[in-house]
Amino acid sequence: MRDSTPPPTGSPTPPSSSPLAAASPLDCQSELVSLFETLINVMFCIKSADGTYLEVNGAFLRRTGRRSKRDVIGRTAAEVFNADLAERYEKQDRAVFASGEPLRDVLDVIRRPNGELGWYLTTKLPVADRGDPSSIAGLVSVSRDLATPTSEGIAMESLQHVVAHVRRHLAETIRVADLAAAAGCSIDQLDRRIRKVFGLTATQYILRVRVDRAAELLADTDLPLAEVAAMVGFYDQSDFTRRFARLTNQTPAQFRAAAAGPAD
């Protein structure tokens, strides 16, 4: 589902006016930042090694509900996002800073205000200090909103049988080879088609369908967690809880409680 929040009013703050930009050891071209302003479904940010935001784009602002870059730049994730999301993002940042290695194509899930799940694919790259290339001065991050594809897009890539196969066999073990057979193509061809339509690998797509269906069952039924786990194809309740919590930062029980809202 696309983010329907209207874009922030006024012109974006130029990169050079960011409070920390002048003092930052990060060397990012203003043209690059301007380019990301045109991508309405891609959240972009630059963060310093201490976790403060140095630059963000309009899509980032809309995701946070802030109207101005001044409300974000110079702050940390804990000051911008709720505690669960901030904890997840800061954990990712620490992994990049500790290893010096990029974090690529990490599947992230957020709970939208309307209760639906929003799926993002996140990549974070370390940026070396200009004065000392052996140390990391910060990172750049992009998170792409994986909007639900249209039926026309699915049909164009001949993935109708793949989608139907996953839904029909959700409670079972689903092999990528079986999906390729359903699509009448090789595994490599299937992977390219699924990436084109869903923005995911075949394995990530199966996981997305499992979690989406689990979220529906948690919100709309009182089925025991073990039964929900079995219905959507997780090995057992423990496996379900671990993988669901890793993606959503909530256990299935916490997700169900949040969906139910405050008790009367």
Number of C-alpha atoms within 10 A of each C-alpha: 13 11 15 7 10 9 16 16 8 8 8 15 15 12 22 12 11 19 15 17 18 12 8 17 18 22 12 15 10 11 10 10 18 14 10 19 19 12 14 17 21 23 23 24 22 25 26 22 18 11 19 19 26 26 28 27 24 27 26 22 20 20 16 14 16 16 17 18 22 14 14 21 21 19 15 18 19 16 13 18 15 11 12 13 19 16 15 16 15 15 11 16 24 14 13 20 19 9 10 17 13 18 17 13 17 15 20 22 20 16 15 13 7 6 13 14 19 19 23 23 18 20 18 22 19 24 26 18 17 14 10 10 10 10 15 20 22 25 24 22 20 21 22 21 22 20 16 13 13 11 10 10 14 19 12 12 15 18 22 16 17 22 17 13 16 20 15 10 13 20 17 14 12 15 12 18 15 14 23 20 14 18 21 15 15 13 17 11 13 25 19 15 22 21 15 15 19 18 22 21 18 24 13 16 17 19 19 18 16 22 23 16 17 23 21 16 20 22 18 12 11 10 12 12 20 16 13 24 25 17 17 23 20 25 14 14 17 13 13 24 18 14 18 23 16 15 18 22 21 17 17 24 14 13 18 20 14 13 17 12 8 7 5 3
